[in-house]
Amino acid sequence: MTIRLPKVLATADDAAALDVLDRYFRVPLPKTGRLRSGALWDEWDPSGTRGRDVDVFTADDLVAVTFLSVEVSPDGADIVLRERRDEFAELLAAIGPDRDLAEEADEMTPRSPAWQLETALWTVPSIGRTVASKLIARKRPRLYPIYDRVVGEVLDTKQAHLEPIRQALRHNDGELQARLVGLRERAGLPDAVPALRVLDVLAWMQLKAPVSH
């Protein structure tokens, strides 16, 4: 295995993982009585144009990343939405349609279009590794894994995230991919929540909302 699995995936028993998914997506927070903002991320489409705008960053995308506790500065927003809009649109189009990362037979390298888009986004004020990954995941949720410090620590992917996760999903004839999809189905989550997102949530909750004993 090229990554370290979250603890709830360390055994064949799915009960703990299903509990984590239920707490993340369905249990209101005591302080607000509302679901955590991240639970809104996957299906959030207030303008109804997400399906049409797959190859262009929009204001909806910049608002969406705030649900995952990051934001793009005003200067960064101007660059992404206006000054370099066409450049980023070309890079998104080069990635191709959304599809499961587990289906990618070729290694993800700096030459890969998705990697090129991420490094291009790094040159925008306020957009570093974490924000860039969330912006790309917003446009290609099945293909591009979200990265932040917490997930990187749990999965041991601080040095490299994209390619190790691709390898892990394909390991043993896609065993991890199949398990993540199965967890989504057993948890009753919508198809808008891809396997990558299930892995992301299980990793993030391990440090941010651990089960108390």
Secondary structure, 3 states (H helix, E strand, C coil): CCCCCCHHHCCCCCHHHHHHHHHHHHCCCCCCCCCCHHHHCCCCCCCCCCCCCCCCCCHHHHHHHHHHCCCCCHHHHHHHHHHCHHHHHHHHHHHCCCCCHHHCCCCCCCCCHHHHHHHHHCCCCCCCHHHHHHHHHHHCCCCCCCCCHHHHHHHCCCCCCHHHHHHHHHHHHHHHHHHHHHHHHHCCCCCCCCHHHHHHHHHHHHHHCCCCC
